[in-house]
Amino acid sequence: MADENEKQPGGNKGATGLLDKVREEIKPFEEKFGADLEGLKQPQKTALWKSIFRVKHDETPRSRSLGVLSNVFLHLHPARVNRDAVRYGYTWGMGGITFYLFIVLTFTGVLLMFYYHPTKIQAFRDILYLEHDVPYGKLLRNMHRWGAHLMVLTVWLHMFRVYLTGSYKKPREFNWCVGVILLVLTLLLSFTGYLLPDDQLGFWAVTVGTNMARASPMLGHEGPFGPQMGMTPYNDVRFALLGGSIVDSNALLRAYIWHCIGIPIIASTFMIVHFWRVRKDGGISGPSPVMLEKEIKPERP
């Protein structure tokens, strides 16, 4: 064996070089693991903690002025705005359009509540009355319906733009998570609104959706770990969503309450946090500022 090793010195060198190459490749992962381990020991010192909670700064005049300039209530508009970060070609305006659609949906939804009763006997009759007898009722309902479809689309496009431009990275990780929650709430608003007309489309959409919910991990009686958690067809998440075992009047009433009261309040709270975090994290993220020719100062001789 010793003779064979002496005859093949290149083999040992190749193995050593391969090991060195592997060590170089895993070195960044080791450093990342070490930083994560330190973060678990002292979570208050991590960038994630500082991005979520307010931290104490040094008591200096600069810190006090920054506290005023970066506060939404004490200084409504940012002190400085990157011109290129607010270009429609960069932002697509999807965040603002989504918020505008939410306002339209809130206004039209309140008006629709004047003509709607969440009961199995009256719900569909109210929709027919709204479309055929109420002045501009069909326009009102279609504004609400198509506005809801557009809001789902603009939320997806907004998150797509944020992902493409890397706006989810440090220091905006927390606001990205808030945005994901708002996406889920938007989809839930759309889903709960499906059942309210009490037509065949809404009935089967909610039937399929809640049947999928019974396969949820730990929360559905057919999902992973559901039976181990004591879930049955009469106490799992599907039963809670429908208020029973079938799509009937209880399901209609619960969908109405979630759609008109519960989810809008939760979504409004997260939107306030979302807007505040945009300001706190330094405004809208954007490309490096580009100087115009007239802004370039001539060099001094």
C-alpha angles and dihedrals in degrees: 000000000000090000091052091052091050091051092051107046091147091063093060091047091050092050091048092049091050091051091049090050092051091049091052091050096050094042094090089051091051090051091048091049090050092051091049090049091052089048091056090052094048108019093168090067096054124103090237092058091047091049092055104036133042113256129202116254130199113282098247133131090251092053091049092051091047089051089058097042094048095045116100095213099039094045112019099188123050116259090232132016126197104236093213093050093065097047112124088224088063105035098028084213089257096138093053093043090051092052091047090052090050089055091049091049092049092051096045091042092056090051091049090053089067090066103035134087117188096223130115092238099046107029100082092038088056090054091052091046090049094051099042108027111024112085108252088354094133090050090049093051093045091050089055094044099046092039088058092051091048092049091056089050095047093048090055092047091047092053090044090055091047090052094047093051094044092240091145092070129096126344092017100058094110093049090050089057090049088051092052089053090050089052090054091047090050091053090048091051090053092046096049091048090058093072098047098083086055092218130136093269092055094042095054094038091057091042092055094041096050091044087057089050092060088065092057115128112264092346101065125064090227096043130093112291090000097120089044089056090053096255118161133170087267102053108027129104093273091056090048093050094048099034087228143018099288138039101266140124094309090056091049092051093047092047089051094051094046092045098046104031118006105047096036091055092048092045092049090053092051091046090056089051090046094053092044091051092052088059095041093050092057103276128280112345113238146159122290110289115263117218119223119230092249090054094058109102116218116247117257115245 
